[in-house]
C-alpha cells in the first residue's frame, strides 16, 4: 500500500477528560495531518512571534527557493494552520493559543499543561494514583503503568535538573525500570502476588527476566489469584464461637483474626465469568440462586443474610436455620427483641432486576455501588453527603438519576451511590412522595399508583420448581441492546428467581438468550439481546427453557 493511499483516522476535539495516552495519540494524528499538507509542513519545526507582531515576525524567502513566498503569504498560511489546530483544542485555551503561540511545540506543551501532564517530578509521583479499575483487563492496567513511565522519561527540553546538572540527552527506559514496572503492576493487583509468583515461576526466573515473563504471568493471573484466595480461605477460621470459650486463656497470638473488609472480598464465580468480582464473595453473589448461596454458606460455615426467600429455599430442601446462641451466660434466659422486615418490592432497571427496600424515615435515597456497576449505570459526581442517625458520615461515590419499571409504572429515582449496602436500593421519603408510593405495615402491602404489592410473611407468592418452555406469541425483531418482555400464564402466580437457558433446536442455534439467573417482576420477564446481531423470532417459536 502506498503512502498516499493511507488515510489517517479522523481528527477529534479534545474533551475535558483525557489521559496521557489519548493526548499523545491526538498530537501524533494532528502532526500527520499537518505534514500531509505542503502549505503547513514548513511550520512543523519553525518558530514565529505572537499575533501582536507584524506578520508574526516571519520574513520573505531567499532568492532561489522554490516556491518563494513573502512574509504576508507565510503569515496567511500560518493563520490557517493555527485555526485548524485551535479548532481541535480544549475550548478554554483556544484564544490563548491563537494569540500567544510561537511554535507547534509551544502548543503541545500548553495543551499538556491544561490537563496537568507537564513533565515534572509532581507528574511522576502520580504513578501512585494508578490503580486497577473495576472490570479492567490486567494487560490494559500494565500498559497504563508503562505509558506513564514512558511519558515521564527525562528529556533535554524538560528543564529538570538531575544529579545537579541539566539533562542534555533524552533518556531511554532501562531494563531495570521495565522490571520494576512489572513488580509495581503485581503489587497493585495484590500485595501477595510478588512472593507467590517468585515461588510458582522459580525455575523460569533463574534464566528469564520479570519483563520477559510478564505476558505469561498476565495470561495465568486469574488462576494465580484464585489459588491465592483458596489458600487464604483454608487458613481462615470461619466459625465464630460465642459464649464460654475454653481457649480464651491463650495469648492473642494463638487466636485467628480476620479482616471483614468488603474491599478485600473476591468472588471466584464472577471472576471465572469475567464479571466484576471485587467487593463480595460467593456467599453473597447476586448471580447465584438463594439455595446455592445457602449451600456455599453451609460448606464454608459462614453467616448469610437472614432473607425470607432464603428461609423458604432452605425449607423446601429440608434444611433448617437455627438461632445463634445468646452472648450472655448459658444458664441465664434472655428475651429477644422483635425484628420485622422493612417494606420491599422488586422492579426493573432496563433489563436488570433490583430489590427496592423502603425506609420511610430516610431523608434521601441511596443505591449500592455494586448494583450501579452491574447495571452499567452512568454515575455523576456527587455534590452532597449523607449521614446516619448517629451523625457518622456515609462514604458516597457519586449520584445517579434513573427510571425504574414495575409493569407499566415508571418511577423516578435520584440517589446517592454508596459502597457497602445489603440491598440494591434504599428508597427514602423523596422516592415515596415523588412516585406516590404508600404502604400498610399491618397488611404488609405496598400501594403503587393503584397496584397492590404483597411483601413479608403474608406474601401469596408461590414458590415452585418446574421447567417451562417460552414461546413467542407473534413475530418479533429484537435489536442489539433491546429486550424481549415475556408475559406467560405460567408467571401469573409466581414472582421470584428464574433460570433461563436457550433451546438448541431454535433458529438461533442456542446462541440466544444467554444462560443466566434473573427474576420475574409483576408477572413478566425481560430477556435482553446482548449480542451484536439482530434476533428474529417467528410466531409460536420456542426459543428458551426456564426453571
Buried (B, 14 or more C-beta within 10 A) or exposed (E): EEEEEEEEEEBEEBEEEBBBBBBBBBBEBBEEBBEEEEBBEBBEEEEBBEEEEEBBEBEBBEEEEEEEBEBEBBBBBBEEBBEBBBEBBBEEBBEEBBEBBBBBEBBBBBBBEBBEBBBBEEBBEBBEEBEBEEEEEBBEBBEBBBBBBBBBBBBEEBEBEEEEEEBEEEBEEEEEBBBBBBBBBBEBBBEBBBEBBEEBBEEBBEEEBBBBBBEEBBEBBBEBBBEBBEEEBEEEEBEEEEEEEEEEEEEEEEEEEEEEEEEEBBBBBBBEEEBBBBBBBBBBBBBBBBBBBBBBBEEBEBEBEEBBBBBBBBEEEEBEEEEEEBEEEEEEEEEEEEEEEBBBBBBBBBBBBBBBBBBBEBEBBBBBBBBBBBBEBEBEEBEEEBEEEEEEEBEBBBBBEBEBBBBEBEBEBBBBBBBBBEBBBBBBBBBBEBBEBEBEEEEBBBBBBEEEBBBBEEBEBEBEEEEBEBBBEEEBEBEEEEBBEBBBEBBEEBBBBBEBBBBEEBEBEBEBBEEBBBBBBBBBBBBBBEBEEEBEBEEEBEBBBBE
